[in-house]
Amino acid sequence: MRKRSFNLHKIIEKRVLTDSTFVLRMERNGLDFVAGQHIQVGPPNGIHTREYSIYSGPADDYIEILVREVEDGLVTPALKKLDVEDGVVINDAVATSP
Ligand SMILES: Cc1cc2nc3c(=O)[nH]c(=O)nc-3n(C[C@H](O)[C@H](O)[C@H](O)COP(=O)(O)OP(=O)(O)OC[C@H]3O[C@@H](n4cnc5c(N)ncnc54)[C@H](O)[C@@H]3O)c2cc1C
């Protein structure tokens, strides 16, 4: 299996659902996953990341997450400020339970 660590993925679409929820669609860049796995995502400085369930399907050529903003959070307000053409760091997809 190809070794993969945190990589920069460009945001290609942002859908604002409510004041506090939004969907980010990123370039997939070869990231492999199966249904039910999650990834760690963070703003491009890469200092802080959090787990997000993968909202898109394994057959899609992009990767999506649905984020609910935690107002005093470290990562979600930073993700909310990002837009199309910005980058996020994403790591390998992993299962929630072994
Ligand atoms: C396996 C897994 C999958 C996840 N999938 C998703 C997902 O698909 N979408 C998504 O939006 N989040 C998801 N989460 C939660 C996500 O990883 C972060 O915890 C969340 O986005 C908050 O990050 P933050 O850095 O903004 O807040 P933090 O800086 O981590 O937290 C700031 C403060 O808010 C509190 N807090 C943290 N999270 C929440 C919360 N959800 N509601 C209320 N208070 C909170 C903390 O206790 C703390 O006091 C998932 C978590 C796990 C473990």
The ligand as an SDF file (V2000), in Angstrom:
LIG
                    3D

 53 58  0  0  0  0  0  0  0  0999 V2000
  -14.7600    9.6910   14.2450 C   0  0  0  0  0  0  0  0  0  0  0  0
  -15.2390   11.1240   14.2700 C   0  0  0  0  0  0  0  0  0  0  0  0
  -15.9450   11.6310   13.1910 C   0  0  0  0  0  0  0  0  0  0  0  0
  -16.4160   12.9530   13.2030 C   0  0  0  0  0  0  0  0  0  0  0  0
  -17.1130   13.4320   12.1310 N   0  0  0  0  0  0  0  0  0  0  0  0
  -17.5440   14.7060   12.1290 C   0  0  0  0  0  0  0  0  0  0  0  0
  -18.2800   15.2080   11.0130 C   0  0  0  0  0  0  0  0  0  0  0  0
  -18.5230   14.5220   10.0030 O   0  0  0  0  0  0  0  0  0  0  0  0
  -18.6880   16.5220   11.0670 N   0  0  0  0  0  0  0  0  0  0  0  0
  -18.4240   17.3340   12.1540 C   0  0  0  0  0  0  0  0  0  0  0  0
  -18.8380   18.5130   12.1300 O   0  0  0  0  0  0  0  0  0  0  0  0
  -17.7300   16.8770   13.2210 N   0  0  0  0  0  0  0  0  0  0  0  0
  -17.2750   15.5950   13.2390 C   0  0  0  0  0  0  0  0  0  0  0  0
  -16.5600   15.1220   14.3090 N   0  0  0  0  0  0  0  0  0  0  0  0
  -16.1540   16.0950   15.3550 C   0  0  0  0  0  0  0  0  0  0  0  0
  -14.8620   16.8370   14.9250 C   0  0  0  0  0  0  0  0  0  0  0  0
  -13.7670   15.9190   14.8830 O   0  0  0  0  0  0  0  0  0  0  0  0
  -14.4440   17.9850   15.8870 C   0  0  0  0  0  0  0  0  0  0  0  0
  -14.4050   17.5090   17.2050 O   0  0  0  0  0  0  0  0  0  0  0  0
  -15.4050   19.1720   15.8140 C   0  0  0  0  0  0  0  0  0  0  0  0
  -15.4990   19.6250   14.4650 O   0  0  0  0  0  0  0  0  0  0  0  0
  -14.9350   20.3330   16.7050 C   0  0  0  0  0  0  0  0  0  0  0  0
  -13.6380   20.7190   16.3310 O   0  0  0  0  0  0  0  0  0  0  0  0
  -13.0950   22.1690   16.7610 P   0  0  0  0  0  0  0  0  0  0  0  0
  -11.6170   22.1280   16.5870 O   0  0  0  0  0  0  0  0  0  0  0  0
  -13.8320   23.2460   16.0480 O   0  0  0  0  0  0  0  0  0  0  0  0
  -13.4790   22.2640   18.3060 O   0  0  0  0  0  0  0  0  0  0  0  0
  -12.4870   22.0170   19.5530 P   0  0  0  0  0  0  0  0  0  0  0  0
  -11.4390   23.0810   19.6000 O   0  0  0  0  0  0  0  0  0  0  0  0
  -12.0070   20.6040   19.4780 O   0  0  0  0  0  0  0  0  0  0  0  0
  -13.5040   22.1650   20.7800 O   0  0  0  0  0  0  0  0  0  0  0  0
  -13.8240   23.4530   21.3630 C   0  0  0  0  0  0  0  0  0  0  0  0
  -14.8460   23.2820   22.4620 C   0  0  0  0  0  0  0  0  0  0  0  0
  -16.0780   22.7710   21.9330 O   0  0  0  0  0  0  0  0  0  0  0  0
  -16.4020   21.5020   22.5070 C   0  0  0  0  0  0  0  0  0  0  0  0
  -16.8490   20.6710   21.3970 N   0  0  0  0  0  0  0  0  0  0  0  0
  -16.0700   19.9410   20.5570 C   0  0  0  0  0  0  0  0  0  0  0  0
  -16.8160   19.3330   19.6050 N   0  0  0  0  0  0  0  0  0  0  0  0
  -18.0880   19.6910   19.8350 C   0  0  0  0  0  0  0  0  0  0  0  0
  -19.3080   19.4000   19.1850 C   0  0  0  0  0  0  0  0  0  0  0  0
  -19.3630   18.5950   18.0810 N   0  0  0  0  0  0  0  0  0  0  0  0
  -20.4480   19.9840   19.6800 N   0  0  0  0  0  0  0  0  0  0  0  0
  -20.4030   20.7950   20.7660 C   0  0  0  0  0  0  0  0  0  0  0  0
  -19.2560   21.1070   21.4420 N   0  0  0  0  0  0  0  0  0  0  0  0
  -18.1170   20.5570   20.9770 C   0  0  0  0  0  0  0  0  0  0  0  0
  -15.1270   21.0010   23.1380 C   0  0  0  0  0  0  0  0  0  0  0  0
  -15.4290   20.2110   24.2730 O   0  0  0  0  0  0  0  0  0  0  0  0
  -14.4480   22.3100   23.5330 C   0  0  0  0  0  0  0  0  0  0  0  0
  -14.9390   22.8010   24.7580 O   0  0  0  0  0  0  0  0  0  0  0  0
  -16.1220   13.8040   14.3190 C   0  0  0  0  0  0  0  0  0  0  0  0
  -15.4030   13.2860   15.4040 C   0  0  0  0  0  0  0  0  0  0  0  0
  -14.9800   11.9650   15.3910 C   0  0  0  0  0  0  0  0  0  0  0  0
  -14.2320   11.4270   16.5940 C   0  0  0  0  0  0  0  0  0  0  0  0
  1  2  1  0
  2  3  1  0
  2 52  2  0
  3  4  2  0
  4  5  1  0
  4 50  1  0
  5  6  2  0
  6  7  1  0
  6 13  1  0
  7  8  2  0
  7  9  1  0
  9 10  1  0
 10 11  2  0
 10 12  1  0
 12 13  2  0
 13 14  1  0
 14 15  1  0
 14 50  1  0
 15 16  1  0
 16 17  1  0
 16 18  1  0
 18 19  1  0
 18 20  1  0
 20 21  1  0
 20 22  1  0
 22 23  1  0
 23 24  1  0
 24 25  2  0
 24 26  1  0
 24 27  1  0
 27 28  1  0
 28 29  2  0
 28 30  1  0
 28 31  1  0
 31 32  1  0
 32 33  1  0
 33 34  1  0
 33 48  1  0
 34 35  1  0
 35 36  1  0
 35 46  1  0
 36 37  1  0
 36 45  1  0
 37 38  2  0
 38 39  1  0
 39 40  1  0
 39 45  2  0
 40 41  1  0
 40 42  2  0
 42 43  1  0
 43 44  2  0
 44 45  1  0
 46 47  1  0
 46 48  1  0
 48 49  1  0
 50 51  2  0
 51 52  1  0
 52 53  1  0
M  END
$$$$
